[in-house]
Amino acid sequence: MFEFLTSPAVYQFIRGPLVWLSFMIFIGGNLYKFLSMLSLAKKDKVVFPYISLKYSLRSILHWIIPFASTNWRKRPGMTVITFFFHTCLLVTPVFLIAHNALIKESWNFRLWTIPETIADVMTVVVILCALIFLMRRLVVPEVKFVTFGTDYLILSLAVLPFITGFLAYHQLLFAYELMGTLHILAGELMLIAIPFTRLNHMVYFWFTRAYTGSEFGAVRHTRDY
Amino acid sequence: MIKVERRPVSDPGIDENAKKLTPEQIEGVIRHVLEKESAGRLRTFVETCIHCGLCSDACHYYLAYKRDPSYSPVAKVRLTLWDMIRRKYRVDAESIKMYARISYAECNICKRCSMYCPFGIDIAYLMTVVRRICGLLGVVPQYLQDQGNSHMYTYSQSWVPQDDWVDTALWLEDELRMDIRNGRIPFDKEGAEVMYSPHSLEAKFKTNLLTNIAKIMNVAGVDWTMPSFDGWDSTNQAMHVGDYETMGMVERMHFEAAMRLKVKKIITSE
C-alpha cells in the first residue's frame, strides 16, 4: 500500500489530473447546486418577491463580523472558535507559500503569501478548533442530540488536509513522500465533497441569510441579528 | 426513531384520527407536501443546517423544560422533517402522532430561532411544513381543528355566524350608551378612516373587550367602522391547522371586507 501510494505514477496522477478533476467537480458541482437552488427558489412563492439587496447585505454583514449579532455576543466562546476556525481554514491554503510556489511553477504568477510560521500556527488553530467542535458533538447535550455520522464525516473532511499538511510539513509520522500524497488526496477529497455534503453551507450561507434578512427587514420590519 | 421522554397526553383529534391513517395515505401526503408544495426554502434550509445547536437558547420550550435537548428548535426538525426524509416518507401512524405533538404543541412558530441561527434558517417555517402534513392527514389537536372547522362553516373562529355578530354588536351598542351618550358602533360606513376587525372571541365570551374598543373609538373621535357582513373576524386558525385552502379564503374575505368599505386602515385586536 505504502509502495503503491508513493510510486511515481500514482504521485503524478494525484498531483496532475486528479487536481484538475477535483477542481472541476468543486466548481461545477457548486454551480449546479446554485442553479438548482435558483430554479427551486423560483417555484417558492415568497422567495423572489421578498428578496431585497439592502436587507440581505445588512443581515450578511451582521453575521460575518464577530460579535455583531445577538447570538454571537451571547456565545463569546463559540464565536471566537467559529471565526478562528473559518478564517484560518480559508486563508491558510490560499496564501500558503508552498501552494503558491506550485502555482508559480505552473502558471508563473502567485498571490500574496503569509510567513511559514504563521501558516503553521493557523494550521494548528484549525485542528484545535475542529477538536473543540468534535468535543461539542460528543458532550454538549443539544448538539449531541442532533449529531449523525455525517457530521463527523464532514468535520473530518474539512480538517484532514490540515492534519496531513501539518504532519507533512514537519515530516512526522510517515515519510514525507507518503504524507505529501495523503495531504493532496485529503485536499482533493474535501474539494469534491463540498458541493455534495453539508459543507456546501459555504455557498448556501449567503443565500439563506439573504432570504431571512430580507424577510425580517423588508417584510416584517425587524432585525434578524 | 429515537426515544424521547414525553408525558403521554391524549387528544381525540390526534389519537382517534391517527387510527384511520393508511401507509399509502401518509406517504402520499408527505410526498405531496415536501415535493410539490415546498420548493427552494425547504430544500436549502434542510441541506444547509450544520447541526450546531446554536438555536437552542432561542426556544422558550427548551428553556422551560430545563434545557431538555429534545425541545431545542433543531431537535424538533430532527424528530420530524429529518425523520420523514431519512425514512423516505414511509412512516407509521405513531410517528405522525409524534410529529403532530411536536409541531402543534411544542412549537408556536414564533421565529425567534431564526434570529439565533447563524444561517438564518427559518425553523418556524419548517414546523409549518410539518403542520401542513399533519393538517392534510387530519391529525390535528381537536380544539384547533374545531376552530378551523368554524372558519369553514361560519367564517369566524368561534362559531359566531354573521347574524349573531350583528346582533351582538347591536346590544353592545345599547349598553355602550349607558356610559357614553349617543355612543355608536357604526356598521358598514363606506369610506371610513379605520376598519376595526375584532378577535372572534370579542363577539362571543369577551364582549367587554369590544365595548372597550368602542369606548376608545368614540371618545377619541375616530372615524371607524366594522363590516356587518362576513370577513369581520381578524383571526385565522386555519393557518395554524395547516389548512391553507381555508386560510386563503379567510384572509381574502378579511381584506375584501376592507376593500368593500373603502377604508384606509385596518386595526385588529390582540
HADDOCK unambig.tbl for C-alpha pairs under 7 A between the chains (distance, minus, plus):
assign (segid A and resid 37 and name CA) (segid B and resid 40 and name CA) 5.97 0.50 0.50
assign (segid A and resid 37 and name CA) (segid B and resid 44 and name CA) 6.99 0.50 0.50
assign (segid A and resid 40 and name CA) (segid B and resid 39 and name CA) 5.19 0.50 0.50
assign (segid A and resid 40 and name CA) (segid B and resid 40 and name CA) 4.29 0.50 0.50
assign (segid A and resid 41 and name CA) (segid B and resid 39 and name CA) 6.36 0.50 0.50
assign (segid A and resid 41 and name CA) (segid B and resid 40 and name CA) 4.01 0.50 0.50
assign (segid A and resid 41 and name CA) (segid B and resid 41 and name CA) 6.72 0.50 0.50
assign (segid A and resid 43 and name CA) (segid B and resid 39 and name CA) 6.01 0.50 0.50
assign (segid A and resid 43 and name CA) (segid B and resid 40 and name CA) 6.96 0.50 0.50
assign (segid A and resid 44 and name CA) (segid B and resid 38 and name CA) 6.69 0.50 0.50
assign (segid A and resid 44 and name CA) (segid B and resid 39 and name CA) 5.24 0.50 0.50
assign (segid A and resid 44 and name CA) (segid B and resid 40 and name CA) 5.72 0.50 0.50
assign (segid A and resid 63 and name CA) (segid B and resid 118 and name CA) 6.61 0.50 0.50
assign (segid A and resid 71 and name CA) (segid B and resid 116 and name CA) 5.50 0.50 0.50
assign (segid A and resid 141 and name CA) (segid B and resid 69 and name CA) 5.92 0.50 0.50
assign (segid A and resid 142 and name CA) (segid B and resid 53 and name CA) 5.87 0.50 0.50
assign (segid A and resid 142 and name CA) (segid B and resid 69 and name CA) 4.41 0.50 0.50
assign (segid A and resid 142 and name CA) (segid B and resid 72 and name CA) 6.95 0.50 0.50
assign (segid A and resid 143 and name CA) (segid B and resid 51 and name CA) 6.85 0.50 0.50
assign (segid A and resid 143 and name CA) (segid B and resid 52 and name CA) 5.97 0.50 0.50
assign (segid A and resid 143 and name CA) (segid B and resid 53 and name CA) 5.06 0.50 0.50
assign (segid A and resid 145 and name CA) (segid B and resid 69 and name CA) 6.42 0.50 0.50
assign (segid A and resid 145 and name CA) (segid B and resid 75 and name CA) 6.89 0.50 0.50
assign (segid A and resid 146 and name CA) (segid B and resid 51 and name CA) 5.98 0.50 0.50
assign (segid A and resid 146 and name CA) (segid B and resid 75 and name CA) 6.13 0.50 0.50
assign (segid A and resid 146 and name CA) (segid B and resid 78 and name CA) 6.60 0.50 0.50
assign (segid A and resid 147 and name CA) (segid B and resid 51 and name CA) 6.60 0.50 0.50
assign (segid A and resid 198 and name CA) (segid B and resid 47 and name CA) 5.98 0.50 0.50
assign (segid A and resid 198 and name CA) (segid B and resid 48 and name CA) 5.80 0.50 0.50
assign (segid A and resid 198 and name CA) (segid B and resid 50 and name CA) 6.54 0.50 0.50
assign (segid A and resid 200 and name CA) (segid B and resid 48 and name CA) 6.97 0.50 0.50
assign (segid A and resid 201 and name CA) (segid B and resid 48 and name CA) 5.12 0.50 0.50
assign (segid A and resid 204 and name CA) (segid B and resid 48 and name CA) 6.38 0.50 0.50
assign (segid A and resid 205 and name CA) (segid B and resid 119 and name CA) 5.60 0.50 0.50
assign (segid A and resid 208 and name CA) (segid B and resid 119 and name CA) 5.99 0.50 0.50
assign (segid A and resid 208 and name CA) (segid B and resid 120 and name CA) 6.01 0.50 0.50
assign (segid A and resid 208 and name CA) (segid B and resid 121 and name CA) 6.45 0.50 0.50
assign (segid A and resid 209 and name CA) (segid B and resid 119 and name CA) 5.52 0.50 0.50
assign (segid A and resid 209 and name CA) (segid B and resid 120 and name CA) 5.15 0.50 0.50
assign (segid A and resid 212 and name CA) (segid B and resid 120 and name CA) 5.60 0.50 0.50
assign (segid A and resid 224 and name CA) (segid B and resid 115 and name CA) 4.71 0.50 0.50
assign (segid A and resid 225 and name CA) (segid B and resid 115 and name CA) 5.70 0.50 0.50
